[in-house]
Amino acid sequence: MSESDQLFARFGKTCGAGEVLFREGDAGDRMYVIQSGAVRISKTVKGEEKTLAILGPGEFFGEMAILNAKPRTATAIVE
């Protein structure tokens, strides 16, 4: 079993399309690493939701809220 598989077995979570991982303004208590699939990162600008990025396998996100001890600056939704 690869190191990545071992980490996923211990800490991983399987998510379905449309699942909101966190919303802009939420407290940040964890970061994420994508093993498979995609996550859309978006932000509300002048009342409209704008996509900032679509992230895929091997990419990580959510670390800024932890490092800065501030609320989430964007929303993350499973594609």
C-alpha positions in Angstrom: 0.0 0.0 0.0 1.4 3.4 -1.0 2.0 6.1 1.5 -0.8 8.1 -0.1 -3.2 5.2 0.3 -2.2 4.8 3.9 -2.9 8.4 4.7 -6.2 8.3 2.9 -7.2 5.1 4.8 -6.4 6.9 8.1 -7.6 10.5 7.4 -9.4 10.4 4.1 -13.0 11.2 3.4 -15.1 10.3 0.3 -17.3 13.2 -0.9 -20.1 13.4 -3.4 -20.6 15.9 -6.2 -22.2 19.1 -4.9 -21.0 18.6 -1.3 -19.9 21.8 0.3 -16.6 21.3 2.1 -16.6 24.8 3.6 -18.2 28.2 2.9 -16.6 31.7 2.7 -16.5 33.0 6.3 -16.4 29.6 8.1 -13.7 29.0 10.7 -10.8 27.0 9.2 -9.9 23.9 11.2 -8.4 21.7 8.5 -6.9 21.6 5.0 -7.6 19.2 2.2 -5.6 17.2 -0.4 -7.5 15.9 -3.4 -6.8 12.2 -4.1 -9.3 12.0 -7.0 -12.0 14.1 -8.6 -12.2 17.9 -8.5 -13.1 20.8 -6.2 -14.4 24.2 -7.3 -13.1 27.1 -5.2 -15.4 30.2 -5.5 -15.9 33.6 -3.9 -18.8 35.9 -3.7 -18.0 39.2 -5.4 -20.7 42.0 -5.5 -23.4 39.4 -4.9 -22.3 37.0 -7.6 -20.4 33.7 -7.2 -17.1 33.7 -9.1 -15.1 30.6 -9.7 -11.5 31.2 -8.7 -10.1 27.7 -9.5 -11.0 24.1 -10.2 -8.5 21.9 -8.4 -7.7 18.2 -9.1 -5.8 15.2 -7.8 -2.6 16.0 -5.9 -3.6 19.6 -5.3 -4.3 21.0 -1.8 -6.4 23.8 -0.4 -7.8 25.3 2.8 -4.4 25.9 4.4 -4.6 29.7 4.5 -7.4 29.8 7.1 -5.3 27.6 9.4 -2.0 29.4 8.8 -3.6 32.9 9.2 -6.0 31.9 11.9 -8.8 33.8 10.0 -12.1 32.7 8.5 -12.3 31.0 5.1 -11.9 33.5 2.2 -13.7 31.3 -0.3 -16.2 28.4 -0.7 -15.1 24.9 -1.7 -17.6 22.5 -3.4 -17.0 19.0 -4.8 -17.5 18.9 -8.6 
